[in-house]
Amino acid sequence: MTNAIDVNALTKSFGSFTAVHNVNMTVKKGEYMGLLGPNGAGKSTMLKVITGMLSPTSGSTSVNGIDCRDHRRAMETVGCVIETPECYPNFTPTEVLSYVGKLRGITGPGLNARIREVLDEVRMWEWRDKPIGKFSKGMKQRVTLAQALMPDPDILILDEPTSGLDPRGMVEVREILKGLKRDNRSLLVSTHMLNEVSEVCNSVTVIRRGQVILSDNVKELLRKNTGNVTLEVYVRNSITQEFMDALRRFDNVVAAERTDENSFTARFSGNDDREGIVELVKRHDLKLFSLNQKGSDLESLYLSLTGEEDKDDIR
């Protein structure tokens, strides 16, 4: 089967500066790939070459088996948002999407139907006839995402889609991205937000100073490269000693302690067993209030791979 995206020995230089050096990467059909790296790692340059905005110095990129230098054919089934595009402030979402749809060859009754469908997907139908200039940054970002979705693409390429958004806006965009998953739709999203990768993507390629330093399935990566995982759990009623004894009998629980009457922590060797904990809570007639992972294993792994000097560029 042809891959969604292939990057082969890609190098891109600007004069004496090499932004991307001999990069190989594959995004399979149906895969959600996170391109993770600190600011200046070369992520945007890679995406610009893939989408035909820049020509490679050497190497090649292809989409659905089509060389990206054949820009028109390669981008037929691709929707993309690179860096931070701006919409005309006096236009409404309906007007912008009508324009984009016609550029993509969508006409007649099908155009209005597709506009409605896309604005529903990005949760902007309510504001379809409002001037974009009055929108918040998060709302504007959703309109640009809607533009990328207009041709119902098989592949989405997004460059830091939550950059500059407040926490609420970040959550909204991530939820939209998760809701876009369907059979054989692929996503390549660049980010320096670690939780964005863990929440949205099923695989990750880590890039630093223009070079790939690791690429793997997110869950498998964490399983192979992290140590203990600690969960902090709160319930609405009192935790019994019988419950704690049962918890400590879990195969991969290395430590468990009650922190107060209504909460406990469980430390696991390797992957945590959240489903098992939820089931145990139910069996003991406890009412679950919250379950949280303490710290970020992906962040610890990232810092171990990229070095402490990149710490200020990730969160």
C-alpha positions in Angstrom: 0.0 0.0 0.0 1.2 3.5 -0.9 2.1 5.6 2.2 0.3 8.9 2.8 3.6 10.8 3.0 7.2 9.8 2.3 10.2 11.9 3.1 13.5 10.5 1.7 16.9 11.8 2.6 15.5 15.3 2.7 18.0 18.2 3.0 17.0 21.9 2.8 19.7 24.6 3.1 19.5 28.4 3.0 23.0 29.5 2.0 25.4 28.1 4.5 22.7 27.2 7.0 21.1 23.7 6.8 17.6 23.8 8.3 16.8 20.1 7.6 19.5 17.5 7.2 19.1 14.0 5.6 15.6 13.4 7.1 13.7 10.2 6.4 10.1 9.9 7.6 7.0 7.9 6.7 3.3 8.6 7.5 1.1 5.6 6.8 -2.5 5.7 5.6 -4.7 6.4 8.6 -1.8 7.4 10.8 -1.8 10.5 13.0 1.9 11.5 13.2 3.2 14.2 15.5 6.4 16.0 14.3 7.8 17.1 17.7 10.6 19.4 18.3 11.6 22.7 20.0 11.3 26.0 18.2 13.9 26.2 15.3 14.2 22.5 15.0 13.2 22.6 11.3 9.6 21.4 11.5 8.0 24.3 9.5 10.7 23.9 6.8 10.0 20.3 6.4 6.2 20.9 6.1 6.9 23.7 3.5 8.9 21.3 1.4 6.2 18.6 1.7 3.5 21.0 0.6 5.6 22.4 -2.3 6.1 25.9 -0.8 9.9 25.2 -0.8 12.0 23.1 -3.1 14.4 20.6 -1.5 18.1 21.1 -1.7 18.4 17.3 -2.0 16.3 14.3 -1.4 12.6 14.0 -2.1 9.1 14.1 -0.7 5.9 12.5 -2.0 2.2 12.4 -1.1 0.2 9.3 -2.0 3.1 8.3 -4.1 3.2 11.6 -6.1 6.4 13.6 -6.0 5.6 16.9 -4.2 7.4 18.9 -7.0 4.3 18.0 -9.1 2.5 20.4 -6.7 -0.9 20.5 -8.2 -1.4 16.7 -8.5 0.3 16.0 -5.1 -1.9 18.5 -3.2 -5.3 17.3 -4.7 -6.1 15.2 -1.7 -4.3 17.3 0.9 -5.6 20.0 3.3 -3.0 22.1 5.0 -2.4 25.1 7.3 1.2 26.3 7.4 2.3 28.7 10.0 -0.4 31.3 10.8 -2.5 32.3 7.8 -4.8 35.3 8.2 -8.3 35.6 6.7 -9.7 38.9 5.4 -11.3 40.5 8.5 -14.4 41.7 6.7 -15.2 38.3 5.3 -17.5 35.9 7.1 -16.7 32.2 7.5 -19.3 31.4 4.9 -17.7 33.8 2.4 -14.2 32.5 3.0 -15.3 28.8 2.6 -17.3 29.6 -0.5 -14.2 31.1 -2.1 -12.0 28.2 -1.1 -14.6 25.7 -2.2 -14.8 27.2 -5.7 -11.0 27.1 -5.9 -11.2 23.4 -5.1 -13.9 22.8 -7.8 -16.9 22.5 -5.5 -19.9 24.3 -7.0 -23.7 24.3 -7.0 -25.8 22.9 -4.1 -22.8 20.8 -3.0 -20.9 23.9 -2.0 -23.4 25.1 0.6 -23.8 21.6 1.9 -20.1 21.2 2.3 -19.8 24.6 4.0 -22.4 23.6 6.6 -20.7 20.2 7.2 -17.2 21.8 7.7 -18.4 24.6 9.9 -20.2 22.0 12.1 -17.0 20.0 12.3 -15.0 23.0 13.6 -17.9 24.2 15.8 -18.3 27.5 13.9 -21.8 27.2 12.3 -23.2 29.6 14.9 -20.8 32.3 13.7 -21.1 31.6 9.9 -22.2 35.1 9.0 -20.2 37.2 11.5 -17.1 39.2 10.3 -13.9 37.2 11.0 -12.1 40.4 12.2 -14.3 40.3 15.4 -13.3 36.7 16.3 -10.9 35.5 19.0 -7.6 33.9 17.9 -9.0 30.5 18.6 -12.0 31.1 16.5 -9.9 32.4 13.6 -7.7 29.2 13.9 -10.9 27.1 13.6 -11.8 29.0 10.4 -8.4 28.3 8.9 -8.8 24.6 9.8 -12.2 24.7 8.1 -10.5 25.9 4.9 -8.1 22.9 5.0 -11.1 20.6 5.4 -13.2 22.0 2.5 -12.0 19.4 -0.1 -12.6 16.6 2.4 -8.9 15.7 2.3 -7.4 12.3 2.8 -4.3 14.0 4.4 -4.2 16.9 6.8 -0.9 18.8 7.3 -1.0 21.3 10.1 1.8 23.5 11.4 1.5 24.1 15.2 -2.3 24.5 15.1 -2.6 25.5 18.7 0.3 28.0 18.8 -0.6 31.2 20.6 -4.0 30.0 21.8 -5.1 30.1 25.4 -5.7 26.8 27.3 -9.4 26.7 26.4 -8.6 27.3 22.7 -5.9 24.6 22.7 -8.3 22.1 24.1 -11.0 23.0 21.6 -8.6 22.5 18.6 -7.3 19.2 20.0 -10.9 17.9 20.4 -11.7 18.9 16.9 -8.6 17.1 15.6 -9.5 13.9 17.5 -13.0 14.1 16.1 -11.7 14.2 12.5 -10.4 10.7 12.6 -11.9 8.4 10.0 -10.7 5.4 8.0 -7.5 6.1 6.1 -7.4 9.9 6.9 -3.9 10.7 7.8 -2.5 13.7 9.8 0.9 15.2 10.1 1.0 17.9 12.7 4.1 19.8 13.9 4.2 20.9 17.5 6.4 21.6 20.4 3.5 20.8 22.8 4.1 17.4 24.3 0.5 16.8 25.5 -0.7 17.6 22.0 1.2 14.6 20.7 0.1 12.3 23.4 -3.6 13.3 23.2 -4.0 13.5 19.4 -1.4 11.4 17.7 -0.6 7.6 17.6 2.9 8.1 16.4 5.7 10.6 16.8 8.8 11.7 15.1 11.2 13.8 17.2 13.4 16.3 15.4 16.2 18.4 16.7 18.4 20.8 14.8 17.1 19.6 11.5 17.7 15.9 12.2 15.4 13.0 13.2 16.5 11.5 16.5 13.6 9.1 17.1 10.4 7.9 15.4 8.0 5.4 16.9 4.4 4.6 18.0 3.6 6.9 21.0 2.5 4.1 23.4 5.3 1.8 22.4 7.8 4.6 22.7 6.7 5.3 26.3 6.6 1.6 27.1 10.2 1.1 25.9 11.8 4.3 27.2 10.2 5.3 30.4 10.3 3.8 33.9 7.6 4.0 36.5 4.3 5.8 35.9 2.3 7.2 38.9 -1.4 7.7 38.9 -3.2 9.9 41.5 -6.8 8.9 42.1 -9.6 10.7 44.0 -12.9 9.1 45.0 -16.0 10.5 46.6 -16.2 8.1 49.5 -13.8 6.4 52.0 -11.0 4.1 50.8 -10.9 0.8 52.7 -7.8 -1.2 53.6 -9.4 -4.1 51.6 -9.3 -1.9 48.5 -5.6 -1.0 49.0 -4.7 -4.6 49.5 -6.4 -5.6 46.3 -4.7 -2.7 44.5 -1.3 -3.9 45.6 -1.9 -7.3 44.1 -1.9 -5.8 40.6 0.9 -7.4 38.6 2.7 -4.2 37.6 2.0 -2.1 40.7 5.3 -1.5 42.5 3.9 0.8 45.2 0.5 2.1 46.4 -0.5 4.3 49.3 -3.5 6.1 50.6 -2.8 9.8 50.7 -6.0 10.7 52.6 -9.4 9.3 53.2 -10.5 9.9 49.6 -7.4 9.6 47.5 -4.5 7.3 46.7 -1.5 6.9 44.5 -0.4 3.9 42.5 3.0 3.5 40.9 3.3 1.2 38.0 6.3 -0.5 36.3 5.9 0.5 32.7 2.4 1.2 31.4 -0.3 2.1 33.9 -3.5 0.0 34.2 -6.2 2.6 34.2 -8.9 0.3 33.1 -8.0 -2.1 35.9 -8.1 0.7 38.5 -11.5 1.9 37.3 -12.9 -1.7 37.5 -11.4 -2.2 41.0 -13.0 1.1 42.1 -16.4 -0.1 40.9 -16.1 -3.5 42.5 -15.5 -1.9 45.9 -18.5 0.5 45.5 -16.3 3.6 45.3 -17.3 6.6 43.2 -14.5 7.8 41.0 -14.0 11.6 41.1 -10.7 12.0 39.1 -7.7 10.0 37.8 -4.6 11.8 36.8 -1.0 10.9 35.8 1.6 12.7 37.9 4.2 14.3 35.8 4.7 13.7 32.1 6.6 10.6 30.9 6.7 12.0 27.4 8.2 15.2 28.6 10.9 13.2 30.6 11.7 11.2 27.5 11.8 14.2 25.3 14.2 16.0 27.5 16.4 12.9 27.7 16.6 12.8 23.9 16.9 16.5 23.1 18.9 17.8 26.1 18.1 20.2 28.9 19.0 23.3 26.7 15.6 22.8 24.9 13.6 22.7 28.1 12.3 26.2 27.8 10.9 25.5 24.3 8.5 22.8 25.4 5.5 22.6 27.6 
